[in-house]
Amino acid sequence: MNINDFKLERYFAKHEFSAKYLLSSSDCDGYELSYILENASEHEIKLWNELKLGYTESQGNPILREAILQYYNIKNIENVVVATPGELNFISMNVLLNSKDHAITISPSYQSLSEVVKSIKCDLSYWKPNTNTWEFDTNDLEKLIQKNTKLIILNFPHNPTGSYLTKSQLNEIVNIAKRSDIYIFSDEMYHKLISENTEELPPIADIYDKGISLWGTSKTFGLGGLRTGWLVTKNLDFIDKVIAFKDYLSICNSAPSEILSIMALNNIDKFLAPNLLKIRNNIHIFDQFVKSQKIISSFTVPKAGSTCFVKLNIEQSSLEFSNNLVEKTGIMTVPSEMYAFEGKYIRVGFGRSNFPKVLHELGVYLKNYETY
């Protein structure tokens, strides 16, 4: 197959581990191994101490799949498959689509939610938000439906804008899909990272027979290094095809990561609550910061997730701005070019404890930056 380079990941590869500060990270600070273990139960510690580093079950450790299903109405572990999140996205698109199909994805979006589809030679349409509010209109989505539409790809909480749907909007999307017998693949990697006044959405797998939910430990739990993700769906035929495709990729999962993921899932409050507090505090700090910055022409407070997309009042491109910023200050930001999205935007991430320090350094830089 032919597939284009993953622009965002190549940009991170260039700067992430050399930059002094990261202002655009979509994940939260990673927890230490000792923190996971100290919050584990006696039984979970026993699993850890007796762990053998052999091959694991391709579909995922049954105990892990049981732990996953405590967050879904679906209660059969056969409806769950575990792998890395990116792998599961890649497999799903290849299992569901062929070159005669049409798919719809949201934009801007994480590149794999569009690029894998394009590599299959599918016709692809983009569901775009109002850039003043970052709200997605379901009427716009319905207009994109074609006779050969096979798949709708969602991502809420939304990376990078922080947009979210209401339950009624989600139900409208399900009704749109039902009328044309369309699958819905829902990237829910930021599940449960929502603002205090926002109603949490159910996983798509719980409310639609052809709904496929993707979640994992990277964002919600602050455990990206585990590389644990999972798909949940009522469609067992789809699950079987994913498992068979996985045989050509990772085959099975990391045994230590599976046990550590069990600990995290069974003790979610120990991981989620600190991340939510950090995100909410940093959003408040940033909201105050932008009021004194002419270069930031708009900021919509995110309803969910750990990121926002802010518009810049600059003459140069957002890529040039980001390149200059990291070169002169060591602050890495992600420009809108990494999302193939028109306009001058950068992503801001709220999940890091050093966020106030980074904002201070950014403020110093912006004092000497010429605005237009």
The 8 nearest C-alpha neighbors of each residue, nearest first, counted from 0:
[[1, 2, 118, 119, 115, 120, 3, 117],
 [2, 0, 118, 3, 119, 117, 115, 4],
 [1, 3, 118, 0, 4, 114, 115, 117],
 [4, 2, 5, 1, 114, 118, 6, 115],
 [3, 5, 6, 2, 9, 8, 7, 114],
 [4, 6, 8, 7, 9, 3, 110, 111],
 [7, 5, 9, 337, 8, 4, 10, 110],
 [6, 8, 337, 10, 9, 5, 11, 338],
 [7, 9, 11, 10, 5, 6, 12, 4],
 [10, 8, 12, 6, 11, 7, 5, 13],
 [11, 9, 7, 13, 8, 12, 6, 14],
 [10, 12, 15, 8, 14, 13, 9, 7],
 [13, 11, 9, 10, 14, 15, 8, 16],
 [12, 14, 10, 11, 9, 15, 17, 16],
 [13, 15, 11, 17, 18, 12, 16, 10],
 [16, 14, 11, 17, 18, 12, 13, 21],
 [17, 15, 14, 18, 12, 13, 11, 19],
 [16, 18, 14, 15, 19, 13, 329, 20],
 [19, 17, 329, 14, 20, 15, 16, 331],
 [18, 20, 329, 330, 17, 21, 331, 328],
 [19, 21, 330, 18, 329, 331, 22, 357],
 [20, 22, 331, 23, 330, 24, 332, 18],
 [23, 21, 332, 347, 348, 331, 24, 20],
 [22, 24, 347, 348, 332, 346, 21, 333],
 [25, 23, 348, 26, 22, 21, 347, 350],
 [24, 26, 348, 305, 306, 23, 27, 350],
 [27, 25, 218, 24, 350, 221, 217, 28],
 [26, 28, 350, 221, 351, 29, 218, 274],
 [29, 27, 351, 221, 350, 30, 26, 352],
 [30, 28, 221, 222, 27, 31, 223, 224],
 [29, 31, 221, 222, 28, 34, 32, 35],
 [32, 30, 34, 33, 29, 35, 222, 36],
 [31, 33, 35, 34, 36, 30, 259, 37],
 [32, 34, 36, 31, 35, 37, 30, 38],
 [35, 33, 37, 31, 32, 36, 38, 30],
 [36, 34, 32, 38, 33, 37, 39, 31],
 [35, 37, 39, 33, 38, 34, 32, 44],
 [36, 38, 34, 39, 35, 33, 40, 32],
 [37, 39, 36, 35, 34, 40, 266, 269],
 [40, 38, 36, 262, 37, 43, 44, 35],
 [41, 39, 43, 42, 44, 38, 262, 37],
 [40, 42, 44, 43, 45, 39, 46, 38],
 [41, 43, 45, 40, 44, 46, 39, 47],
 [44, 42, 46, 40, 45, 41, 39, 47],
 [45, 43, 47, 41, 46, 42, 48, 40],
 [44, 46, 42, 48, 43, 47, 49, 41],
 [47, 45, 43, 49, 44, 48, 50, 42],
 [48, 46, 44, 50, 45, 49, 43, 258],
 [47, 49, 45, 50, 46, 44, 43, 51],
 [50, 48, 46, 47, 45, 51, 44, 52],
 [49, 51, 47, 48, 46, 52, 255, 254],
 [52, 50, 53, 49, 254, 255, 54, 48],
 [53, 51, 254, 50, 54, 255, 253, 55],
 [54, 52, 51, 55, 254, 50, 253, 56],
 [53, 55, 52, 251, 56, 254, 252, 253],
 [56, 54, 251, 252, 57, 254, 53, 60],
 [55, 57, 59, 58, 60, 251, 54, 252],
 [56, 58, 251, 59, 250, 55, 252, 242],
 [57, 59, 80, 56, 81, 242, 60, 251],
 [60, 58, 81, 56, 57, 80, 61, 64],
 [59, 61, 63, 62, 56, 64, 257, 55],
 [62, 60, 64, 63, 59, 65, 76, 56],
 [63, 61, 65, 60, 64, 66, 261, 59],
 [64, 62, 66, 60, 261, 61, 65, 67],
 [63, 65, 67, 61, 66, 62, 76, 60],
 [66, 64, 62, 68, 63, 67, 76, 61],
 [65, 67, 63, 64, 68, 69, 264, 261],
 [68, 66, 64, 65, 69, 70, 63, 264],
 [67, 69, 71, 70, 65, 66, 74, 64],
 [68, 70, 67, 71, 66, 65, 72, 74],
 [71, 69, 68, 67, 72, 66, 73, 202],
 [72, 70, 68, 73, 69, 205, 202, 74],
 [71, 73, 205, 74, 70, 68, 69, 204],
 [72, 74, 71, 75, 68, 205, 233, 78],
 [73, 75, 68, 72, 76, 71, 69, 65],
 [76, 74, 77, 78, 73, 68, 79, 65],
 [77, 75, 78, 79, 64, 65, 74, 61],
 [76, 78, 75, 79, 235, 80, 238, 58],
 [77, 79, 76, 232, 231, 75, 233, 235],
 [80, 78, 231, 76, 77, 230, 64, 229],
 [79, 81, 58, 230, 229, 59, 238, 82],
 [80, 82, 229, 59, 58, 228, 230, 79],
 [83, 81, 228, 227, 229, 252, 87, 84],
 [82, 84, 228, 227, 226, 86, 85, 87],
 [85, 83, 228, 87, 86, 82, 88, 215],
 [86, 84, 88, 87, 83, 89, 111, 228],
 [85, 87, 89, 83, 84, 88, 90, 82],
 [86, 88, 90, 84, 85, 89, 91, 82],
 [87, 89, 85, 91, 86, 90, 84, 92],
 [90, 88, 86, 87, 91, 92, 85, 115],
 [89, 91, 87, 93, 88, 92, 94, 86],
 [92, 90, 94, 88, 93, 89, 87, 95],
 [91, 93, 95, 94, 90, 89, 96, 116],
 [92, 94, 90, 91, 95, 96, 89, 119],
 [95, 93, 91, 92, 96, 90, 240, 241],
 [94, 96, 92, 93, 91, 97, 150, 149],
 [97, 95, 93, 92, 94, 100, 98, 149],
 [96, 98, 99, 100, 119, 121, 95, 120],
 [97, 99, 121, 120, 100, 119, 96, 122],
 [100, 98, 97, 121, 101, 147, 122, 120],
 [101, 99, 147, 98, 121, 97, 149, 148],
 [100, 102, 148, 122, 147, 121, 123, 149],
 [103, 101, 150, 123, 148, 149, 151, 122],
 [104, 102, 124, 151, 123, 125, 152, 150],
 [105, 103, 152, 125, 126, 151, 153, 124],
 [104, 106, 126, 125, 127, 108, 107, 153],
 [107, 105, 108, 127, 125, 126, 104, 340],
 [106, 108, 338, 340, 105, 127, 109, 159],
 [109, 107, 106, 110, 105, 338, 158, 112],
 [108, 110, 111, 112, 338, 158, 107, 113],
 [109, 111, 112, 113, 114, 108, 338, 5],
 [110, 112, 114, 113, 115, 109, 88, 89],
 [113, 111, 110, 109, 114, 115, 108, 104],
 [114, 112, 111, 116, 110, 115, 117, 104],
 [113, 115, 117, 111, 116, 110, 118, 112],
 [116, 114, 118, 117, 111, 113, 89, 119],
 [115, 117, 113, 114, 119, 118, 121, 92],
 [116, 118, 120, 114, 119, 115, 121, 113],
 [117, 119, 115, 120, 2, 116, 1, 114],
 [118, 120, 117, 116, 121, 98, 97, 115],
 [121, 119, 98, 117, 118, 122, 116, 97],
 [122, 120, 98, 100, 119, 117, 101, 116],
 [121, 123, 101, 102, 100, 120, 124, 117],
 [122, 124, 102, 103, 101, 121, 125, 117],
 [125, 123, 103, 102, 104, 126, 143, 122],
 [126, 124, 104, 105, 103, 106, 127, 123],
 [127, 125, 105, 140, 106, 104, 103, 124],
 [126, 128, 106, 105, 125, 135, 129, 107],
 [129, 127, 135, 134, 133, 130, 136, 126],
 [128, 130, 133, 131, 134, 132, 135, 127],
 [131, 129, 133, 132, 128, 134, 127, 310],
 [132, 130, 129, 133, 299, 297, 134, 128],
 [131, 133, 134, 130, 129, 299, 128, 162],
 [134, 132, 130, 129, 128, 162, 131, 160],
 [133, 135, 128, 132, 129, 162, 136, 163],
 [134, 136, 128, 137, 129, 133, 127, 126],
 [137, 135, 138, 139, 134, 140, 128, 129],
 [136, 138, 140, 139, 141, 135, 172, 168],
 [139, 137, 141, 140, 136, 142, 135, 143],
 [140, 138, 137, 142, 136, 141, 143, 126],
 [139, 141, 137, 138, 143, 142, 126, 136],
 [142, 140, 138, 143, 139, 144, 137, 175],
 [141, 143, 139, 140, 144, 138, 145, 137],
 [144, 142, 141, 140, 145, 124, 139, 103],
 [145, 143, 141, 142, 148, 146, 140, 103],
 [144, 146, 148, 147, 143, 101, 142, 102],
 [145, 147, 148, 144, 179, 101, 149, 100],
 [148, 146, 145, 101, 100, 149, 99, 144],
 [149, 147, 101, 145, 102, 146, 150, 144],
 [150, 148, 181, 101, 102, 100, 147, 182],
 [149, 151, 182, 102, 181, 183, 148, 103],
 [152, 150, 183, 103, 102, 104, 184, 182],
 [153, 151, 104, 184, 183, 185, 103, 150],
 [152, 154, 185, 186, 184, 105, 104, 155],
 [155, 153, 186, 157, 185, 187, 156, 152],
 [156, 154, 157, 163, 187, 153, 186, 162],
 [155, 157, 304, 163, 303, 189, 154, 162],
 [156, 158, 155, 161, 162, 154, 159, 160],
 [159, 157, 160, 161, 108, 306, 156, 109],
 [158, 160, 307, 306, 308, 157, 161, 346],
 [161, 159, 307, 308, 162, 158, 157, 306],
 [162, 160, 301, 157, 307, 303, 304, 306],
 [161, 163, 157, 160, 302, 133, 301, 156],
 [164, 162, 156, 155, 302, 303, 157, 161],
 [165, 163, 168, 169, 166, 162, 155, 200],
 [164, 166, 168, 167, 169, 163, 200, 198],
 [167, 165, 169, 168, 200, 170, 164, 198],
 [166, 168, 170, 165, 169, 171, 164, 172],
 [169, 167, 171, 165, 170, 166, 164, 172],
 [168, 170, 166, 172, 171, 167, 165, 173],
 [169, 171, 173, 167, 172, 168, 166, 174],
 [172, 170, 168, 174, 169, 173, 167, 175],
 [173, 171, 175, 169, 170, 174, 176, 168],
 [172, 174, 170, 176, 171, 175, 177, 169],
 [175, 173, 177, 171, 176, 172, 170, 178],
 [174, 176, 172, 173, 178, 177, 171, 141],
 [177, 175, 181, 173, 174, 178, 179, 180],
 [178, 176, 180, 174, 179, 175, 173, 181],
 [177, 179, 175, 176, 180, 174, 181, 173],
 [178, 180, 177, 181, 176, 175, 148, 146],
 [181, 179, 177, 176, 178, 182, 149, 209],
 [182, 180, 176, 149, 150, 179, 177, 183],
 [181, 183, 150, 209, 210, 149, 151, 184],
 [184, 182, 210, 151, 150, 152, 211, 185],
 [183, 185, 211, 152, 210, 153, 151, 212],
 [184, 186, 153, 212, 154, 187, 152, 211],
 [185, 187, 154, 213, 188, 153, 212, 184],
 [188, 186, 214, 190, 213, 189, 185, 155],
 [187, 189, 214, 190, 186, 215, 218, 213],
 [190, 188, 304, 187, 219, 156, 218, 192],
 [189, 191, 187, 188, 192, 219, 156, 214],
 [192, 190, 193, 189, 219, 199, 271, 304],
 [193, 191, 304, 190, 189, 303, 219, 275],
 [194, 192, 303, 191, 304, 302, 197, 195],
 [195, 193, 197, 302, 303, 196, 192, 279],
 [194, 196, 197, 193, 198, 279, 302, 303],
 [197, 195, 194, 198, 193, 302, 199, 303],
 [196, 198, 194, 195, 193, 199, 302, 303],
 [199, 197, 200, 196, 165, 166, 193, 195],
 [200, 198, 197, 201, 191, 193, 166, 190],
 [199, 201, 166, 198, 202, 165, 164, 169],
 [200, 202, 203, 199, 205, 206, 166, 71],
 [203, 201, 204, 205, 212, 200, 71, 206],
 [202, 204, 210, 205, 206, 212, 207, 201],
 [205, 203, 210, 232, 211, 202, 212, 206],
 [206, 204, 203, 202, 72, 207, 71, 73],
 [205, 207, 203, 204, 208, 202, 210, 201],
 [208, 206, 210, 209, 204, 203, 205, 173],
 [207, 209, 210, 233, 234, 204, 206, 232],
 [210, 208, 182, 207, 183, 234, 211, 233],
 [209, 211, 204, 183, 207, 203, 208, 182],
 [210, 212, 184, 232, 204, 231, 185, 183],
 [213, 211, 185, 231, 204, 230, 203, 202],
 [212, 214, 230, 186, 187, 229, 185, 188],
 [215, 213, 188, 187, 229, 228, 212, 230],
 [216, 214, 228, 227, 217, 188, 229, 84],
 [215, 217, 220, 222, 227, 218, 223, 219],
 [223, 218, 216, 222, 221, 215, 220, 219],
 [219, 217, 26, 221, 220, 189, 216, 188],
 [220, 218, 189, 221, 271, 216, 192, 217],
 [219, 221, 216, 270, 222, 218, 271, 217],
 [222, 220, 29, 27, 218, 217, 219, 28],
 [223, 221, 217, 216, 220, 224, 29, 225],
 [217, 224, 222, 225, 226, 221, 216, 218],
 [225, 223, 226, 222, 217, 29, 227, 256],
 [224, 226, 256, 227, 223, 222, 216, 260],
 [227, 225, 83, 224, 223, 228, 217, 84],
 [228, 226, 83, 225, 215, 216, 82, 84],
 [229, 227, 215, 84, 83, 82, 214, 81],
 [230, 228, 81, 80, 214, 213, 215, 82],
 [229, 231, 213, 80, 212, 79, 211, 81],
 [230, 232, 79, 212, 78, 211, 204, 229],
 [233, 231, 211, 204, 234, 78, 210, 212],
 [232, 234, 208, 78, 235, 204, 209, 231],
 [235, 233, 232, 237, 236, 209, 238, 208],
 [236, 234, 238, 237, 78, 233, 239, 232],
 [235, 237, 239, 238, 234, 240, 241, 233],
 [236, 238, 240, 235, 239, 234, 241, 94],
 [239, 237, 235, 241, 240, 236, 242, 234],
 [240, 238, 236, 242, 237, 241, 235, 243],
 [239, 241, 243, 237, 238, 242, 244, 236],
 [242, 240, 238, 244, 239, 243, 245, 90],
 [241, 243, 245, 239, 240, 244, 58, 238],
 [242, 244, 240, 245, 241, 246, 239, 247],
 [245, 243, 241, 246, 242, 247, 240, 90],
 [244, 246, 242, 248, 247, 243, 250, 241],
 [247, 245, 250, 244, 243, 248, 249, 242],
 [246, 248, 245, 244, 250, 249, 243, 242],
 [247, 249, 245, 246, 250, 244, 86, 251],
 [248, 250, 251, 245, 246, 247, 252, 82],
 [251, 249, 246, 245, 248, 57, 247, 252],
 [252, 250, 57, 249, 55, 56, 54, 253],
 [251, 253, 82, 254, 55, 59, 57, 249],
 [252, 254, 256, 255, 257, 251, 55, 54],
 [253, 255, 257, 256, 252, 52, 55, 258],
 [256, 254, 258, 257, 253, 259, 50, 47],
 [257, 255, 259, 225, 253, 254, 258, 260],
 [256, 258, 260, 254, 255, 259, 253, 261],
 [259, 257, 261, 260, 255, 256, 47, 262],
 [258, 260, 262, 256, 261, 257, 255, 263],
 [261, 259, 263, 257, 262, 258, 256, 264],
 [262, 260, 258, 264, 63, 259, 263, 265],
 [263, 261, 259, 260, 265, 39, 264, 266],
 [262, 264, 260, 266, 261, 265, 267, 259],
 [265, 263, 267, 261, 266, 262, 260, 66],
 [264, 266, 262, 263, 267, 261, 66, 39],
 [267, 265, 263, 264, 268, 269, 262, 38],
 [268, 266, 264, 270, 269, 263, 271, 265],
 [269, 267, 271, 270, 272, 266, 273, 265],
 [268, 270, 267, 266, 271, 272, 273, 38],
 [271, 269, 220, 268, 267, 272, 273, 274],
 [270, 272, 268, 274, 273, 220, 267, 269],
 [271, 273, 275, 268, 274, 270, 276, 269],
 [274, 272, 276, 275, 271, 270, 277, 269],
 [273, 275, 277, 271, 272, 276, 278, 27],
 [276, 274, 278, 272, 277, 273, 279, 271],
 [277, 275, 273, 279, 274, 278, 280, 272],
 [276, 278, 274, 280, 275, 279, 281, 273],
 [279, 277, 349, 275, 281, 350, 280, 276],
 [278, 280, 282, 276, 281, 277, 275, 283],
 [281, 279, 283, 277, 282, 278, 276, 284],
 [280, 282, 284, 278, 283, 279, 349, 285],
 [283, 281, 285, 279, 284, 280, 286, 278],
 [282, 284, 286, 280, 281, 285, 279, 287],
 [285, 283, 281, 287, 282, 286, 288, 280],
 [284, 286, 288, 282, 287, 283, 281, 289],
 [285, 287, 283, 288, 284, 289, 282, 290],
 [286, 288, 285, 284, 290, 289, 283, 291],
 [289, 287, 285, 286, 290, 291, 284, 292],
 [290, 288, 292, 291, 286, 287, 285, 295],
 [289, 291, 288, 287, 292, 286, 293, 295],
 [290, 292, 289, 288, 293, 287, 295, 294],
 [293, 291, 289, 294, 290, 295, 288, 365],
 [292, 294, 295, 296, 291, 312, 370, 289],
 [293, 295, 312, 292, 311, 296, 370, 313],
 [296, 294, 311, 293, 297, 292, 312, 310],
 [295, 297, 312, 311, 310, 294, 293, 298],
 [298, 296, 310, 295, 309, 299, 311, 131],
 [299, 297, 309, 300, 310, 296, 295, 308],
 [298, 300, 301, 132, 297, 307, 309, 133],
 [299, 301, 298, 302, 282, 307, 286, 161],
 [302, 300, 161, 303, 307, 162, 299, 160],
 [301, 303, 194, 161, 162, 163, 193, 300],
 [304, 302, 193, 161, 156, 301, 194, 192],
 [303, 305, 192, 156, 189, 161, 306, 193],
 [304, 306, 349, 348, 25, 350, 278, 303],
 [307, 305, 348, 347, 161, 159, 304, 25],
 [306, 308, 160, 161, 347, 159, 346, 301],
 [309, 307, 346, 160, 345, 159, 344, 347],
 [310, 308, 298, 344, 345, 297, 307, 346],
 [309, 311, 344, 297, 296, 343, 295, 308],
 [312, 310, 295, 296, 294, 343, 313, 344],
 [311, 313, 294, 296, 295, 371, 370, 310],
 [314, 312, 311, 315, 371, 370, 294, 316],
 [313, 315, 371, 316, 312, 370, 317, 343],
 [316, 314, 313, 319, 317, 320, 318, 343],
 [315, 317, 319, 318, 343, 320, 314, 313],
 [316, 318, 320, 343, 334, 319, 344, 321],
 [319, 317, 321, 334, 316, 320, 322, 336],
 [320, 318, 322, 316, 317, 321, 323, 315],
 [319, 321, 317, 323, 318, 322, 324, 316],
 [322, 320, 324, 318, 319, 323, 332, 317],
 [321, 323, 319, 324, 325, 320, 318, 326],
 [324, 322, 326, 320, 321, 325, 327, 319],
 [323, 325, 321, 327, 326, 322, 328, 320],
 [324, 326, 329, 330, 331, 328, 322, 323],
 [325, 327, 323, 324, 329, 328, 322, 330],
 [328, 326, 324, 325, 323, 329, 330, 364],
 [329, 327, 330, 325, 324, 326, 364, 360],
 [328, 330, 325, 19, 18, 326, 20, 327],
 [331, 329, 325, 20, 328, 21, 324, 19],
 [330, 332, 21, 325, 22, 20, 18, 329],
 [333, 331, 23, 22, 321, 334, 345, 330],
 [332, 334, 346, 345, 23, 335, 321, 331],
 [335, 333, 345, 318, 317, 336, 344, 337],
 [334, 336, 344, 337, 338, 340, 345, 343],
 [337, 335, 339, 338, 334, 340, 318, 317],
 [338, 336, 7, 335, 6, 339, 334, 333],
 [337, 339, 340, 336, 335, 107, 108, 110],
 [340, 338, 336, 337, 335, 341, 107, 110],
 [341, 339, 338, 335, 107, 336, 342, 106],
 [342, 340, 339, 343, 335, 336, 344, 338],
 [343, 341, 344, 340, 335, 310, 317, 316],
 [342, 344, 317, 311, 310, 316, 335, 341],
 [345, 343, 310, 335, 309, 311, 334, 317],
 [344, 346, 334, 333, 309, 335, 308, 347],
 [345, 347, 308, 333, 23, 307, 159, 309],
 [346, 348, 23, 307, 306, 22, 308, 345],
 [349, 347, 306, 23, 24, 25, 305, 22],
 [350, 348, 278, 305, 281, 351, 306, 282],
 [349, 351, 27, 278, 348, 26, 305, 277],
 [352, 350, 28, 27, 353, 354, 349, 277],
 [351, 353, 354, 350, 277, 28, 355, 281],
 [354, 352, 356, 351, 355, 357, 20, 358],
 [353, 355, 357, 356, 352, 351, 358, 281],
 [356, 354, 358, 357, 353, 359, 284, 281],
 [357, 355, 359, 353, 354, 358, 360, 361],
 [356, 358, 354, 360, 359, 355, 361, 353],
 [359, 357, 361, 355, 360, 356, 362, 354],
 [358, 360, 362, 356, 357, 361, 355, 363],
 [361, 359, 357, 363, 362, 358, 364, 356],
 [362, 360, 358, 364, 359, 363, 357, 365],
 [361, 363, 359, 365, 364, 360, 358, 366],
 [364, 362, 360, 361, 366, 365, 359, 367],
 [363, 365, 361, 362, 366, 367, 360, 368],
 [364, 366, 368, 362, 367, 363, 361, 294],
 [367, 365, 363, 364, 368, 362, 369, 292],
 [366, 368, 365, 364, 369, 363, 362, 370],
 [369, 367, 365, 366, 370, 364, 294, 363],
 [368, 370, 367, 371, 365, 313, 366, 294],
 [371, 369, 313, 294, 368, 312, 293, 314],
 [370, 313, 314, 312, 369, 294, 293, 315]]
